[in-house]
Amino acid sequence: MSSYREAMDYAERWLGIIKQEELDEATAKEISRETVDNFVKHFNKGWVDYRKSVTEAGDYAGTEWRGEGVYYYDVFGNEYIDCLGGYGALDLGWSHPEVVEAVRAQAGKSGIPSQELMDPLRGVLARLLSTITPGDIDHAFFVNSGTETIEGALKIARLYTKKHNFISTVSGFHGKTIGSLSVMGKKDFRQDLQPYGGQTFYVPFGDAEALEKQLDICDKVGIEIAAFIAEPIQGEAGAVVPADDYWPKVREICNRFEILLIADEVQTGMARTGKLWGMDHWNVVPDILCVAKSLGGGVMPIGSFMGNGKIWSAFEDPNPFMHTTTTGGNPMACAAAIAAINVTLRDDLAGKAEESGNYFIGKLKELAGKYSQIYKGITGKGLLIGQHFNDPEYGYKVASGLFKRRVLVAGTLISANTVRFEPALIITKEQIDEVLNRLEDTLKEIAASL
C-alpha cells in the first residue's frame, strides 16, 4: 500500500544526509546497514551476494560516500585507492573539479532540453568530437550509456547498408540491451534472452583470417552482412590486445567485402590505452565509432556513436527522427563532456596513460614471474591492464585481499580468472608503487596458504 507521507519523510531524511560533508559514526553504521537492506529488499539481492564490499567487509558493508582524484572514501572515512575506475568511467578520477564546475554552471541554466528549441552544447560537443576523431568522422549522436551507442551504431549500419546481419567476436562485450546483446560474444549474458533480430556470426578476436573466411561463407550462401563490430582491445574479456597486423587486415577485409567497421571504444576511448582512441594504435579509421564511460568525465552519463556524413545521410533523409532520445546529450552531460575532453587533451592524459601503463605492466610482469604458481600472465595497453590467474580462486583472493588493504579492483563481472587494473589516468608513480606494495603483501599471503 502506498504511503505518500512515509515517502516524503524518507526523501527529506535522505536529502538532509546528502547535504552532509562528513558523517558521524552512528550515521555511517546506519547507512551501511540500510544500504544492504535496501539492495536486498528493493534492488537486486544478487548484487549483495556477489560484492566483496559486503562479503569481505566485516560487520559493515563497504559503502562509498565521496571521492577525490584516485581515492574514494567510505561512509566511515576510510581511504581506498581506486584501481577499478568505474570500469573505465573515471578516467579523470573522482569528482574532477573542472568537470563538476562545468556541470554546476550549466545546471543553473538548464538541465534537460526542451526538445523543440536548439540547445547549443549538443552542437558544440558534436563539432568538438569531429576535430579529435579518426579520419573523416564528422557527425555524432548522443545518448546516455555505452549500450545505447551500440544500439544506435547497429541501427544506422542497417539503415545505410540495407543489410541486417552482423559479425562480432568471441568474448566481445558490447552492452546488455537486446540489440547490443545480439552482437555480444559472451554466452552468460545472451543465452537466456534469445532469439534476437537478424543473425550474428562470431569469429575469434585477433583472427583476421577467420573474419575473411566467415564473410566468404556468408557471401557464398547469400547472407548479407552490414558490419563487423569489435573492441580495439577487448576489455571485459581481460584487456586482450591483438597482434599489430590484425586491425589493418580487418580494415582491408571490410573494404573488400563492402561492409562497415564498427569500433566499440566505449571503454578504450578517451586516452585509456595510451592513445586518445584505441584504434589509433594501428592508425585504422573505423566507419562508426562508439564512446561512452569516460566521455562524461566521471560526473555525468553520456555516450556517442559517430560516423561520416555519407553514413549519417541514413539518419537525415527521409526521416530525421529515426533515432531520438529525451535525455541523451542533455546540456549538463554535454558540459561535462566538453570539460572532460579539454582536460584530457590539455593534460596529455593519453601520454600519461602510456607512461604509467608501461611502468605498471612491467612491474606486474615481474610479480607474475615471481608468483608463477598464482599468475598465468599480464596483458593490456596503457592503463587497461588484465591480471590472468591459473585459477579463478586466486583471482578472487587477490581482489578480496586488495580490498582488505583498501585497494579496489574487480574481476570481469562474473569471473575472477582475470582481475583488471583500471585506475584514473592521473595516477602517479608513487600511487602505483603503493598499489604494488599492497598487491605483493596479498600475494605473499596467498602463496603461504598454498
C-alpha positions, 0 to 999 in steps of 0.5 A: 500500500502506498504511503505518500507521507512515509515517502516524503519523510524518507526523501527529506531524511535522505536529502538532509544526509546528502547535504552532509560533508562528513558523517558521524559514526552512528550515521555511517553504521546506519547507512551501511546497514540500510544500504544492504537492506535496501539492495536486498529488499528493493534492488537486486539481492544478487548484487549483495551476494556477489560484492566483496564490499559486503562479503569481505567487509566485516560487520559493515558493508563497504559503502562509498560516500565521496571521492577525490582524484584516485581515492574514494572514501567510505561512509566511515572515512576510510581511504581506498585507492581506486584501481577499478575506475568505474570500469573505465568511467573515471578516467579523470578520477573522482569528482574532477573539479573542472568537470563538476564546475562545468556541470554546476554552471550549466545546471543553473541554466538548464538541465534537460532540453526542451526538445523543440528549441536548439540547445547549443552544447549538443552542437558544440560537443558534436563539432568538438568530437569531429576535430579529435576523431579518426579520419573523416568522422564528422557527425555524432549522436548522443545518448546516455550509456555505452549500450545505447551507442551500440544500439544506435551504431547497429541501427544506422549500419542497417539503415545505410547498408540495407543489410541486417546481419552482423559479425562480432567476436568471441568474448566481445562485450558490447552492452546488455540491451537486446540489440547490443546483446545480439552482437555480444560474444559472451554466452552468460549474458545472451543465452537466456534472452534469445532469439534476437533480430537478424543473425550474428556470426562470431569469429575469434578476436585477433583472427583476421583470417577467420573474419575473411573466411566467415564473410566468404561463407556468408557471401557464398550462401547469400547472407548479407552482412552490414558490419563487423563490430569489435573492441580495439582491445577487448576489455571485459574479456581481460584487456586482450590486445591483438597482434599489430597486423590484425586491425589493418587486415580487418580494415582491408577485409571490410573494404573488400567485402563492402561492409562497415567497421564498427569500433566499440571504444566505449571503454578504450576511448578517451586516452585509456590505452595510451592513445586518445582512441584505441584504434589509433594504435594501428592508425585504422579509421573505423566507419562508426565509432562508439564512446561512452564511460569516460566521455562524461568525465566521471560526473555525468552519463553520456555516450556517442556513436559517430560516423561520416556524413555519407553514413549519417545521410541514413539518419537525415533523409527521409526521416530525421527522427529515426533515432531520438532520445529525451535525455541523451546529450542533455546540456549538463552531460554535454558540459561535462563532456566538453570539460572532460575532453579539454582536460584530457587533451590539455593534460596529455592524459593519453601520454600519461596513460602510456607512461604509467601503463608501461611502468605498471605492466612491467612491474606486474610482469615481474610479480607474475614471474615471481608468483608463477604458481598464482599468475598465468600472465599480464596483458593490456595497453596503457592503463587497461591492464588484465591480471590472468590467474591459473585459477579463478580462486586466486583471482578472487583472493587477490581482489578480496585481499586488495580490498582488505588493504583498501585497494579496489579492483574487480574481476570481469563481472562474473569471473575472477580468472582475470582481475583488471587494473583500471585506475584514473589516468592521473595516477602517479608513480608513487600511487602505483608503487603503493598499489604494488606494495599492497598487491605483493603483501596479498600475494605473499599471503596467498602463496603461504596458504598454498 
